[in-house]
Amino acid sequence: MKIQVAGPGCARCESTEKVVKDALADLNLDAEVVKVTDYKDMARLGVRITPAIVVDGQVVLSGRVPTLDEAKELLK
């Protein structure tokens, strides 16, 4: 599984990355987590609002920081 956290590097983006990593740890899942900070790369992924989470090429959340429980549901 490849997870991309898209955003310019703001505090909300950092929080989103932490929540994703915590959810992976809680679920005992192994995944590659990559930050995407380049606007052109974000546009190619289909991200219009940040922060966003992209799982295996599919935007699953954008525009807000998920709760830990939401992140777990998205990653199952």
DSSP file (Angstrom, degrees, kcal/mol; ACC not computed):
  #  RESIDUE AA STRUCTURE BP1 BP2  ACC     N-H-->O    O-->H-N    N-H-->O    O-->H-N    TCO  KAPPA ALPHA  PHI   PSI    X-CA   Y-CA   Z-CA
    1    1 A M              0   0    0      0, 0.0    31,-2.3     0, 0.0     2,-0.5   0.000 360.0 360.0 360.0 135.0    0.0    0.0    0.0
    2    2 A K  E     -a   32   0A   0     29,-0.2    54,-3.2    31,-0.0     2,-0.5  -0.970 360.0-170.1-116.3 124.2    1.3    3.5   -0.9
    3    3 A I  E     -aB  33  55A   0     29,-3.5    31,-2.8    -2,-0.5     2,-0.5  -0.953   1.8-166.3-116.1 128.2   -0.1    6.4    1.0
    4    4 A Q  E     -aB  34  54A   0     50,-3.1    50,-2.9    -2,-0.5     2,-0.7  -0.959   7.8-157.6-115.6 129.6    0.6   10.0    0.0
    5    5 A V  E     -aB  35  53A   0     29,-2.7    31,-2.6    -2,-0.5     2,-0.4  -0.928  19.3-158.2-104.7 113.2   -0.1   12.9    2.3
    6    6 A A  E     +aB  36  52A   0     46,-2.4    46,-2.0    -2,-0.7    31,-0.2  -0.784  35.5 100.6-101.7 132.8   -0.5   16.0    0.1
    7    7 A G  S    S-     0   0    0     29,-2.6    -2,-0.1    -2,-0.4    29,-0.1  -0.861  75.1 -93.1 167.6 163.8    0.0   19.5    1.3
    8    8 A P  S    S-     0   0    0      0, 0.0    29,-0.1     0, 0.0    31,-0.0   0.509  74.7 -89.4 -75.7  -3.1    2.4   22.4    1.3
    9    9 A G  S    S+     0   0    0      1,-0.1    28,-0.1    27,-0.1    -3,-0.0   0.616  76.0 150.3 105.8  16.4    3.9   21.4    4.7
   10   10 A C     >  -     0   0    0      1,-0.1     4,-2.2     4,-0.0     5,-0.2  -0.149  64.2 -95.7 -74.1 174.4    1.6   23.4    7.0
   11   11 A A  H  > S+     0   0    0      1,-0.2     4,-2.4     2,-0.2     5,-0.2   0.866 125.7  53.9 -61.2 -37.7    0.8   22.3   10.5
   12   12 A R  H  > S+     0   0    0      2,-0.2     4,-2.1     1,-0.2    -1,-0.2   0.873 108.1  50.2 -65.4 -35.8   -2.5   20.6    9.3
   13   13 A C  H  > S+     0   0    0      2,-0.2     4,-2.2     1,-0.2    -2,-0.2   0.907 110.6  48.9 -67.7 -41.6   -0.5   18.6    6.8
   14   14 A E  H  X S+     0   0    0     -4,-2.2     4,-2.1     2,-0.2    -2,-0.2   0.898 111.1  50.4 -63.9 -40.9    2.0   17.5    9.5
   15   15 A S  H  X S+     0   0    0     -4,-2.4     4,-2.5     2,-0.2    -2,-0.2   0.892 108.9  52.0 -63.9 -39.7   -1.0   16.5   11.7
   16   16 A T  H  X S+     0   0    0     -4,-2.1     4,-2.4     1,-0.2    -2,-0.2   0.917 108.9  49.8 -63.2 -43.7   -2.5   14.5    8.9
   17   17 A E  H  X S+     0   0    0     -4,-2.2     4,-2.4     1,-0.2    -1,-0.2   0.907 111.2  49.5 -61.6 -41.7    0.7   12.6    8.4
   18   18 A K  H  X S+     0   0    0     -4,-2.1     4,-2.6     2,-0.2    -2,-0.2   0.921 110.4  49.7 -64.4 -43.7    1.0   11.9   12.1
   19   19 A V  H  X S+     0   0    0     -4,-2.5     4,-2.5     2,-0.2    -1,-0.2   0.909 110.8  50.5 -61.9 -42.1   -2.6   10.6   12.2
   20   20 A V  H  X S+     0   0    0     -4,-2.4     4,-2.3     2,-0.2    -1,-0.2   0.930 112.2  46.5 -61.4 -45.9   -2.0    8.4    9.2
   21   21 A K  H  X S+     0   0    0     -4,-2.4     4,-2.1     1,-0.2    -2,-0.2   0.888 112.5  50.1 -66.0 -38.3    1.2    6.9   10.8
   22   22 A D  H  X S+     0   0    0     -4,-2.6     4,-2.5     2,-0.2    -1,-0.2   0.902 110.5  50.3 -64.8 -40.4   -0.6    6.4   14.1
   23   23 A A  H  X S+     0   0    0     -4,-2.5     4,-2.2     2,-0.2    -2,-0.2   0.908 109.6  50.7 -64.8 -41.7   -3.5    4.6   12.3
   24   24 A L  H  X>S+     0   0    0     -4,-2.3     5,-2.5     1,-0.2     4,-0.6   0.909 111.5  48.2 -61.1 -42.2   -1.1    2.3   10.5
   25   25 A A  H ><5S+     0   0    0     -4,-2.1     3,-0.7     1,-0.2    -2,-0.2   0.920 111.6  49.2 -65.1 -43.9    0.6    1.4   13.7
   26   26 A D  H 3<5S+     0   0    0     -4,-2.5    -1,-0.2     1,-0.2    -2,-0.2   0.862 115.7  43.6 -63.2 -36.4   -2.7    0.7   15.5
   27   27 A L  H 3<5S-     0   0    0     -4,-2.2    -1,-0.2    -5,-0.2    -2,-0.2   0.502 107.6-127.3 -86.8  -4.5   -3.9   -1.5   12.6
   28   28 A N  T <<5 +     0   0    0     -3,-0.7     2,-0.4    -4,-0.6    -3,-0.2   0.898  56.6 152.3  57.3  43.1   -0.5   -3.2   12.3
   29   29 A L      < -     0   0    0     -5,-2.5     2,-0.6    -6,-0.2    -1,-0.2  -0.816  41.4-141.2-104.9 144.0   -0.3   -2.3    8.6
   30   30 A D        +     0   0    0     -2,-0.4     2,-0.3    -3,-0.1    -5,-0.0  -0.919  37.4 150.4-104.3 123.0    2.9   -1.8    6.7
   31   31 A A        -     0   0    0     -2,-0.6     2,-0.6   -28,-0.0   -29,-0.2  -0.990  48.2-112.2-149.7 154.0    2.7    0.9    4.1
   32   32 A E  E     -a    2   0A   0    -31,-2.3   -29,-3.5    -2,-0.3     2,-0.6  -0.800  31.3-161.2 -87.0 123.3    4.9    3.5    2.4
   33   33 A V  E     -a    3   0A   0     -2,-0.6     2,-0.4   -31,-0.2   -29,-0.2  -0.940  12.5-180.0-110.8 121.8    4.0    7.0    3.5
   34   34 A V  E     -a    4   0A   0    -31,-2.8   -29,-2.7    -2,-0.6     2,-0.4  -0.958  22.8-134.7-124.9 136.8    5.2    9.8    1.2
   35   35 A K  E     -a    5   0A   0     -2,-0.4     2,-0.5   -31,-0.2   -29,-0.2  -0.729  14.3-161.4 -86.1 138.6    4.8   13.5    1.5
   36   36 A V  E     +a    6   0A   0    -31,-2.6   -29,-2.6    -2,-0.4   -27,-0.1  -0.964  25.2 154.9-120.6 111.8    3.7   15.4   -1.6
   37   37 A T        +     0   0    0     -2,-0.5     2,-0.4   -31,-0.2    -1,-0.1   0.535  40.9  99.7-114.2 -11.2    4.5   19.1   -1.4
   38   38 A D     >  -     0   0    0      1,-0.1     4,-2.3     2,-0.0     5,-0.2  -0.661  65.5-144.2 -82.0 128.1    4.8   20.1   -5.0
   39   39 A Y  H  > S+     0   0    0     -2,-0.4     4,-2.3     1,-0.2     5,-0.2   0.848  99.5  53.2 -63.2 -35.3    1.6   21.7   -6.4
   40   40 A K  H  > S+     0   0    0      2,-0.2     4,-2.2     1,-0.2    -1,-0.2   0.910 109.8  48.3 -65.8 -40.8    2.0   20.1   -9.8
   41   41 A D  H  > S+     0   0    0      2,-0.2     4,-1.6     1,-0.2    -2,-0.2   0.898 110.7  51.4 -64.8 -40.0    2.3   16.7   -8.3
   42   42 A M  H  X>S+     0   0    0     -4,-2.3     5,-2.5     1,-0.2     4,-0.7   0.916 109.4  50.2 -62.3 -42.5   -0.8   17.3   -6.1
   43   43 A A  H ><5S+     0   0    0     -4,-2.3     3,-1.0     1,-0.2    -2,-0.2   0.898 107.4  53.9 -63.2 -40.5   -2.7   18.4   -9.2
   44   44 A R  H 3<5S+     0   0    0     -4,-2.2    -1,-0.2     1,-0.3    -2,-0.2   0.836 107.4  51.9 -62.2 -32.0   -1.6   15.2  -11.0
   45   45 A L  H 3<5S-     0   0    0     -4,-1.6    -1,-0.3    -5,-0.1    14,-0.2   0.628 120.6-110.6 -78.3 -13.0   -3.0   13.2   -8.1
   46   46 A G  T <<5 +     0   0    0     -3,-1.0     2,-0.5    -4,-0.7    -3,-0.2   0.611  65.7 150.8  92.1  14.1   -6.3   15.0   -8.3
   47   47 A V      < +     0   0    0     -5,-2.5    -1,-0.3    -6,-0.2     3,-0.1  -0.691  11.6 161.5 -83.3 125.3   -5.9   16.9   -5.0
   48   48 A R        +     0   0    0     -2,-0.5     2,-0.4     1,-0.3    -1,-0.2   0.668  66.5  36.7-112.1 -29.2   -7.7   20.2   -5.0
   49   49 A I  S    S-     0   0    0      2,-0.1    14,-0.6    15,-0.0    -1,-0.3  -0.990  89.8-102.7-129.3 134.2   -7.8   21.0   -1.3
   50   50 A T  S    S+     0   0    0     -2,-0.4     2,-0.1    12,-0.2   -43,-0.1  -0.742  88.4  45.9-108.5 158.8   -5.1   20.2    1.3
   51   51 A P  S    S+     0   0    0      0, 0.0    12,-1.9     0, 0.0    13,-0.7   0.598  78.5 168.1 -72.1 157.5   -4.4   18.4    3.4
   52   52 A A  E     -BC   6  62A   0    -46,-2.0   -46,-2.4    10,-0.2     2,-0.5  -0.974  30.0-144.6-138.5 152.7   -5.3   15.3    1.4
   53   53 A I  E     -BC   5  61A   0      8,-2.7     7,-2.7    -2,-0.3     8,-1.3  -0.981  14.1-169.7-118.7 127.5   -4.7   11.6    1.8
   54   54 A V  E     -BC   4  59A   0    -50,-2.9   -50,-3.1    -2,-0.5     2,-0.6  -0.976   2.3-166.2-118.8 122.1   -4.1    9.5   -1.4
   55   55 A V  E >  S-BC   3  58A   0      3,-2.7     3,-1.8    -2,-0.5   -52,-0.2  -0.941  74.0 -23.5-113.4 117.9   -4.2    5.7   -1.0
   56   56 A D  T 3  S-     0   0    0    -54,-3.2    -1,-0.2    -2,-0.6   -53,-0.1   0.879 130.0 -46.2  48.6  44.8   -2.8    3.7   -4.0
   57   57 A G  T 3  S+     0   0    0    -55,-0.3     2,-0.5     1,-0.2    -1,-0.3   0.425 116.6 110.9  85.4  -0.7   -3.6    6.6   -6.4
   58   58 A Q  E <   -C   55   0A   0     -3,-1.8    -3,-2.7   -12,-0.0     2,-0.5  -0.929  67.8-130.0-112.5 124.1   -7.1    7.4   -5.1
   59   59 A V  E     +C   54   0A   0     -2,-0.5    -5,-0.2    -5,-0.2     3,-0.1  -0.602  32.9 169.9 -70.0 118.5   -7.9   10.6   -3.1
   60   60 A V  E     +     0   0A   0     -7,-2.7     2,-0.3    -2,-0.5    -1,-0.2   0.595  63.2  11.3-108.0 -15.4   -9.7    9.3    0.0
   61   61 A L  E     +C   53   0A   0     -8,-1.3    -8,-2.7     5,-0.0    -1,-0.3  -0.947  63.5 168.4-160.5 139.6   -9.9   12.5    2.0
   62   62 A S  E     +C   52   0A   0     -2,-0.3   -10,-0.2   -10,-0.2   -12,-0.2  -0.995  54.3  33.3-152.8 152.6   -9.1   16.2    1.5
   63   63 A G  S    S+     0   0    0    -12,-1.9     2,-0.3   -14,-0.6   -13,-0.2   0.368 105.9  46.2  91.5  -4.5   -9.6   19.5    3.1
   64   64 A R  S    S-     0   0    0    -13,-0.7    -1,-0.1   -15,-0.2   -15,-0.0  -0.990  82.9 -98.4-160.6 165.0   -9.3   18.5    6.7
   65   65 A V        -     0   0    0     -2,-0.3     2,-0.1    -3,-0.1   -52,-0.1  -0.790  44.1-133.4 -87.7 125.6   -7.3   16.5    9.3
   66   66 A P        -     0   0    0      0, 0.0     2,-0.1     0, 0.0   -47,-0.1  -0.385  15.4-114.7 -76.1 157.1   -9.0   13.2    9.9
   67   67 A T     >  -     0   0    0      1,-0.1     4,-2.4    -2,-0.1     5,-0.2  -0.409  35.0-104.5 -75.8 167.2   -9.5   11.8   13.4
   68   68 A L  H  > S+     0   0    0      1,-0.2     4,-2.2     2,-0.2     5,-0.1   0.913 123.2  50.5 -60.5 -42.9   -7.6    8.6   14.3
   69   69 A D  H  > S+     0   0    0      2,-0.2     4,-2.0     1,-0.2    -1,-0.2   0.894 109.9  49.9 -64.2 -40.2  -10.8    6.5   13.9
   70   70 A E  H  > S+     0   0    0      2,-0.2     4,-2.3     1,-0.2    -1,-0.2   0.919 110.0  50.9 -62.7 -43.3  -11.5    8.1   10.5
   71   71 A A  H  X S+     0   0    0     -4,-2.4     4,-1.7     1,-0.2    -2,-0.2   0.900 108.0  52.7 -62.6 -40.6   -8.0    7.4    9.3
   72   72 A K  H  X S+     0   0    0     -4,-2.2     4,-1.0     1,-0.2    -1,-0.2   0.921 109.3  49.2 -60.5 -43.8   -8.3    3.8   10.4
   73   73 A E  H  < S+     0   0    0     -4,-2.0     3,-0.5     1,-0.2    -1,-0.2   0.894 110.4  51.0 -62.9 -40.0  -11.5    3.3    8.4
   74   74 A L  H  < S+     0   0    0     -4,-2.3    -1,-0.2     1,-0.2    -2,-0.2   0.814 113.5  45.1 -66.9 -29.7   -9.8    4.9    5.3
   75   75 A L  H  <        0   0    0     -4,-1.7    -1,-0.2     1,-0.2    -2,-0.2   0.540 360.0 360.0 -95.3  -8.2   -6.8    2.5    5.6
   76   76 A K     <        0   0    0     -4,-1.0    -1,-0.2    -3,-0.5    -2,-0.1   0.506 360.0 360.0 -66.2 360.0   -8.7   -0.8    6.2
